[in-house]
Amino acid sequence: MTAKGKAKRTPVKRGVEKPKAPLIKKDLIKEYQEALREKGIVEVLTLSDDACLANVRRHISTQSLDLDKLLNGKGIPTGRVTELYGPPHIGKSTLLDHIFSETQKIGGVAVLLDTEGARDSKYTSSIGVDLTKLQYIEFARNELHIENVLMKIYETVEFWSQKAPDTPVVIGWDALGGTSTRDELEKRLERESKPAQAATVLRKAARQLPPKLGNTNIAVVIANHEYTNINMQGGGGNMALKKETYGGAAVRHLASIRIQLYNAGYLKSGDGSVIGRRVGVNLIKNRLGSPFGSTEVALIAGVGIDNTWTVYERLKGAGIITLSGSWASINLDGELIKFQWWTGLIQKCREDSTLFPRLVSVYQTLG
C-alpha cells in the first residue's frame, strides 16, 4: 500500500516487438544487378543459378559403392579438384583408372598426365579403360616439370569447356609427388636449387585454375604421395613424426575433395592365400557435403575394386548374411542362397547375372 492507501500497480511488461525485416522490392534487386554488371567482365547471379561458378554440373562415380556413398552418394564432382593421396603402391592409380573407366562408360573423355611412367597398361585395361581412347599426354624428358603439366591442364580445360561443354572430362595427374619443378629439373641436385619451389608454383595454380574449371563438366584428379616429415623438437633431441603431402598448403586449398588412402590389411580367399588388400579411406575434406567419414575398399590383384566384398561385409554386419562355420547364407525373396567364404559369393554372382544387382538393392536400403 502507498501512503494514501492505494495499492501500487505492478507495471505490466510488454513484449518487445522485433523489428520487421525491410521489404526489398524485386525491381531494386534487378537495378542493383544491372548497376554492377559490366559486359564481359562482371555478371551478377544468385547461388542457385546454373550459370554460377560454384555450380557442380555432375558427379562421376568412382565405381566403388562405399566410396561413392562417402562422397555424398554420388562420386567426384566436376568443376572441382579432387586429391587422392597416400603411401606408394596403395591404390591411387587404380582408383584413378576406375574413374577413367566410368568417364568413358558415360561417353566422356579421360585424359592422363602420367609423370612417373609406371603404369601397367594390361591392368588399366582389365579395370575397364579403353586404351585406344585414353588421351595420354607425354612430355619430352627435359620438359617434364610441374609448370608444363599445369599448362596442359589449363589448355585441356579451356579446349573442352569451349568445344564440347556438355562432354564429361576427367583429367588425371599421376602423380604430383613424382613431378619435379622446372628449377629442380634444370639444376638437378645442385644445392642452390630453390627449396619449396613446388609449393610456390602450385600456389599460382590455386589462384588460376578455379575460375577456369568452375561450372564445367570437367574434373581434375590429382594423385599425390604422402611422406613422413621428421622434426627435431627442443634441445633434448626429441623427434616428432608428421605425415605430409607434396605441394604444401596450396594443394590442400585447391582441392574441394581430399581422400586419404592407407593399408587396412589383406584380402584372403577361403584357403588363406592373399588375393588383394583392404584399402582404408578417410575423407579429409569435402566442400560439398559432410567433411568427415571413412570406409574400406577391396582391391583384388589384377582386377581392381571389388564391390562384392563390400556388399558381403555390409550385409554380414547387418545380420542379413548369416555364417555357419565356413558357410554363409542369405535369404533373398524366399530364395535361400548358400556359399563358402566371400569369394564363394563372387562365384555365385558369376553364375547368376541377376544376383549382384539384387544384393546391391539390399545394400542400398541399409543407408
C-alpha positions in Angstrom: 0.0 0.0 0.0 1.1 3.6 -0.7 1.0 6.4 1.8 -2.5 7.3 0.6 -3.8 3.8 1.0 -3.9 2.9 -2.7 -2.3 -0.3 -3.9 0.7 0.2 -6.1 0.2 -1.2 -9.5 2.7 -3.6 -10.8 3.8 -2.4 -14.2 2.9 -4.8 -17.0 5.8 -5.9 -19.1 5.0 -5.8 -22.7 6.8 -8.0 -25.2 9.4 -6.2 -27.2 8.4 -6.2 -30.8 11.0 -7.4 -33.1 11.8 -5.1 -35.9 10.4 -6.3 -39.2 12.8 -7.1 -42.0 12.6 -4.4 -44.6 10.9 -5.4 -47.8 13.2 -5.2 -50.7 11.4 -4.7 -54.0 12.4 -7.0 -56.8 13.0 -4.1 -59.2 15.7 -2.8 -56.8 17.5 -6.2 -56.9 17.3 -6.0 -60.7 18.5 -2.5 -60.6 21.4 -3.5 -58.4 22.4 -6.3 -60.7 22.3 -4.0 -63.7 24.4 -1.4 -61.9 27.2 -3.9 -61.2 27.1 -5.7 -64.5 29.8 -4.9 -67.0 29.7 -6.5 -70.3 32.2 -9.4 -70.4 33.6 -8.5 -67.0 31.0 -8.9 -64.3 27.8 -10.9 -64.2 25.6 -10.8 -61.1 23.7 -14.1 -60.3 22.4 -15.9 -57.3 24.0 -19.0 -55.9 21.0 -21.1 -57.2 21.7 -20.2 -60.8 23.0 -22.9 -63.0 25.5 -20.5 -64.5 27.1 -19.7 -61.1 30.8 -20.5 -60.9 30.2 -22.7 -57.8 27.6 -24.8 -59.6 28.5 -28.5 -59.9 27.1 -29.9 -63.1 27.6 -33.6 -62.4 29.3 -36.2 -60.4 31.3 -39.1 -61.7 31.3 -42.5 -59.9 34.5 -43.9 -58.5 33.0 -47.4 -59.3 33.2 -48.2 -55.5 29.9 -48.4 -53.8 31.2 -47.4 -50.4 33.4 -44.6 -51.6 30.6 -43.1 -53.7 28.4 -43.3 -50.6 31.1 -41.4 -48.7 31.1 -38.8 -51.5 27.6 -37.6 -50.9 26.3 -40.8 -52.6 27.4 -39.5 -56.0 31.2 -39.7 -56.7 33.7 -37.0 -57.5 32.4 -33.6 -58.7 33.1 -31.8 -62.0 34.2 -28.2 -61.9 36.4 -29.0 -58.9 39.8 -30.6 -58.0 39.9 -33.9 -56.1 43.2 -35.1 -54.4 43.9 -38.7 -53.8 46.9 -39.2 -51.5 48.6 -41.9 -49.6 51.8 -44.0 -49.4 53.3 -45.6 -52.5 51.5 -48.6 -54.1 48.3 -48.1 -52.0 45.9 -47.9 -55.0 45.9 -44.3 -56.1 46.5 -45.1 -59.8 43.9 -48.0 -59.6 41.2 -45.7 -58.2 42.1 -43.1 -60.9 41.7 -45.8 -63.6 38.3 -46.7 -62.2 37.3 -43.1 -62.6 38.6 -43.1 -66.1 36.7 -46.2 -66.9 33.4 -44.7 -65.6 34.1 -41.5 -67.6 34.4 -43.4 -70.8 31.4 -45.5 -69.9 29.2 -42.4 -69.8 30.5 -41.1 -73.1 33.2 -38.8 -71.7 36.9 -38.2 -72.3 39.7 -39.4 -70.0 43.0 -37.6 -70.0 46.1 -38.9 -68.2 49.2 -36.9 -67.4 51.5 -39.8 -66.3 54.6 -38.2 -65.0 56.0 -41.3 -63.4 55.7 -43.7 -66.4 54.9 -46.6 -64.1 51.5 -47.7 -65.4 50.7 -51.3 -66.3 48.5 -50.9 -69.5 47.2 -54.5 -69.1 46.0 -53.8 -65.6 44.5 -50.5 -66.7 42.7 -52.3 -69.5 41.4 -55.0 -67.1 39.8 -52.4 -65.0 37.7 -51.3 -68.0 39.6 -48.4 -69.5 39.6 -48.3 -73.3 43.3 -47.7 -74.0 42.6 -46.6 -77.6 40.5 -43.7 -76.3 42.5 -42.8 -73.2 44.3 -39.5 -74.0 47.9 -39.9 -72.8 49.9 -36.7 -72.6 53.6 -37.4 -72.8 56.3 -34.8 -72.3 59.8 -34.7 -73.7 62.2 -35.7 -70.9 63.6 -32.2 -70.5 60.1 -30.7 -70.4 58.6 -32.9 -67.8 58.0 -30.5 -64.9 55.1 -29.1 -62.8 54.9 -25.9 -64.8 54.3 -27.7 -68.1 51.9 -30.2 -66.5 49.8 -27.3 -65.2 49.9 -25.5 -68.5 48.5 -28.7 -70.3 45.8 -28.9 -67.6 44.8 -25.3 -68.3 44.8 -25.9 -72.1 42.7 -29.1 -71.7 40.1 -27.4 -69.6 39.9 -24.4 -72.0 39.6 -26.7 -75.1 36.8 -29.0 -73.8 34.9 -26.3 -71.9 34.7 -24.3 -75.2 34.5 -27.0 -77.8 32.2 -29.5 -76.1 30.9 -28.0 -72.8 28.4 -30.9 -72.2 31.0 -33.6 -72.5 32.2 -35.1 -69.2 36.0 -35.0 -69.0 38.4 -36.2 -66.3 42.0 -35.0 -66.2 44.2 -37.2 -64.0 47.6 -36.2 -62.9 49.6 -39.2 -61.7 51.4 -38.1 -59.7 52.2 -34.7 -58.3 54.7 -36.1 -55.8 56.7 -37.7 -58.7 57.0 -34.4 -60.7 59.8 -32.0 -60.4 59.7 -28.3 -60.9 61.5 -26.6 -63.8 64.1 -25.3 -61.4 64.7 -28.7 -60.0 64.9 -30.3 -63.4 67.4 -27.7 -64.7 69.6 -27.6 -61.6 69.3 -31.3 -60.9 70.8 -32.0 -57.5 72.7 -28.7 -57.1 72.4 -27.2 -53.6 71.3 -23.7 -54.8 68.1 -25.2 -56.2 65.3 -23.3 -54.5 63.5 -25.2 -51.7 59.7 -25.5 -51.6 59.6 -24.4 -55.3 56.7 -26.9 -56.0 54.6 -25.2 -53.3 55.3 -21.8 -54.9 54.3 -22.9 -58.3 51.2 -24.6 -57.0 50.1 -21.5 -55.1 49.8 -19.8 -58.5 47.7 -22.8 -59.8 45.5 -22.4 -56.8 44.7 -18.9 -57.9 44.4 -19.6 -61.7 42.7 -23.0 -62.0 39.4 -22.5 -60.1 37.9 -19.8 -62.4 38.8 -21.9 -65.5 37.4 -25.1 -64.1 34.4 -23.9 -62.2 30.9 -24.7 -63.6 32.3 -27.1 -66.2 31.8 -30.8 -66.9 35.5 -31.3 -66.3 37.0 -32.9 -63.1 40.7 -32.7 -62.2 42.0 -35.5 -60.1 45.5 -35.2 -58.6 47.2 -38.4 -57.3 49.7 -37.4 -54.6 52.3 -39.1 -52.4 52.3 -39.0 -48.6 55.6 -38.9 -46.8 56.7 -38.7 -43.1 58.4 -35.4 -42.1 60.8 -35.7 -39.2 61.1 -32.6 -37.0 63.6 -32.3 -34.1 61.9 -30.6 -31.1 63.6 -28.8 -28.2 67.2 -29.4 -27.1 66.7 -32.9 -26.0 66.8 -34.4 -29.5 63.2 -35.5 -29.4 61.7 -36.4 -32.8 58.2 -35.6 -34.0 56.8 -37.5 -36.9 54.2 -35.9 -39.1 52.7 -37.1 -42.3 52.8 -34.5 -45.1 51.8 -34.4 -48.8 53.7 -32.7 -51.7 52.7 -29.3 -52.8 52.1 -28.0 -49.3 49.1 -25.9 -48.3 48.5 -24.9 -51.9 47.1 -28.3 -53.0 45.1 -28.6 -49.7 43.5 -25.3 -50.5 42.9 -26.0 -54.2 41.2 -29.4 -53.7 37.5 -29.4 -52.9 37.7 -33.1 -52.1 40.7 -34.7 -50.3 40.8 -38.5 -49.9 43.5 -40.3 -47.9 44.2 -43.9 -48.7 46.0 -46.3 -46.3 46.7 -50.0 -45.9 43.9 -51.6 -43.8 45.0 -55.3 -44.2 45.0 -58.1 -46.8 42.2 -59.9 -48.6 42.3 -63.6 -48.4 40.5 -66.4 -50.2 39.0 -69.4 -48.4 42.3 -71.3 -48.5 44.1 -68.4 -46.8 46.0 -67.2 -49.8 46.4 -63.4 -50.3 44.5 -62.2 -53.3 44.5 -58.4 -52.7 44.3 -55.8 -50.0 41.8 -53.8 -48.0 42.4 -50.1 -48.6 41.3 -47.7 -45.8 39.7 -44.5 -47.0 39.5 -41.3 -44.9 37.5 -38.3 -46.3 39.7 -35.5 -45.1 38.0 -32.6 -46.9 34.6 -32.3 -48.6 33.4 -28.8 -49.5 30.2 -30.3 -51.0 28.8 -32.2 -48.0 29.8 -33.9 -44.8 33.5 -33.2 -44.4 34.3 -36.4 -42.4 33.9 -40.1 -42.9 35.8 -43.3 -43.5 35.3 -46.7 -45.2 37.3 -49.5 -46.7 37.6 -50.6 -50.3 38.6 -54.1 -51.6 41.3 -54.1 -54.3 41.9 -57.5 -55.9 45.3 -58.0 -57.6 44.9 -57.8 -61.4 41.2 -56.9 -61.1 40.9 -53.6 -59.2 37.9 -52.6 -57.0 35.7 -55.5 -55.9 32.2 -54.4 -54.7 31.1 -58.0 -53.9 33.4 -57.9 -50.8 31.8 -54.5 -49.8 28.3 -55.9 -50.2 29.2 -59.1 -48.3 30.7 -57.2 -45.4 27.8 -54.7 -45.1 25.1 -57.4 -45.3 27.0 -59.6 -42.9 27.3 -56.7 -40.4 23.6 -56.1 -40.7 22.8 -59.8 -40.0 21.3 -60.3 -43.4 24.1 -62.7 -44.4 24.5 -65.3 -41.7 27.5 -67.5 -41.0 27.8 -71.1 -40.0 31.5 -72.2 -40.0 32.9 -71.6 -43.5 29.4 -71.4 -45.0 27.3 -68.3 -45.4 23.7 -67.9 -46.5 21.2 -65.2 -47.4 17.5 -65.3 -48.0 16.5 -63.2 -51.0 12.8 -63.0 -51.6 12.3 -66.5 -50.2 15.3 -67.9 -52.1 18.0 -69.3 -49.8 21.4 -68.9 -51.3 24.4 -70.6 -49.7 28.1 -70.1 -50.4 31.5 -70.6 -48.9 33.5 -67.5 -47.8 33.0 -64.2 -49.5 34.8 -65.5 -52.6 32.0 -68.0 -53.0 29.6 -65.1 -53.4 31.7 -63.8 -56.3 31.3 -67.2 -58.0 27.5 -67.2 -57.3 27.3 -63.7 -58.9 29.2 -65.0 -62.0 26.8 -67.9 -62.3 23.7 -65.7 -62.0 23.9 -62.2 -63.5 20.8 -61.1 -61.7 22.2 -61.8 -58.2 24.6 -59.0 -57.7 22.1 -56.2 -58.7 19.6 -57.8 -56.2 22.3 -57.7 -53.5 23.1 -54.1 -54.2 19.4 -53.2 -53.8 19.5 -54.7 -50.3 22.8 -52.9 -49.6 21.3 -49.6 -50.6 18.4 -50.0 -48.1 21.0 -50.0 -45.2 21.6 -46.3 -45.6 
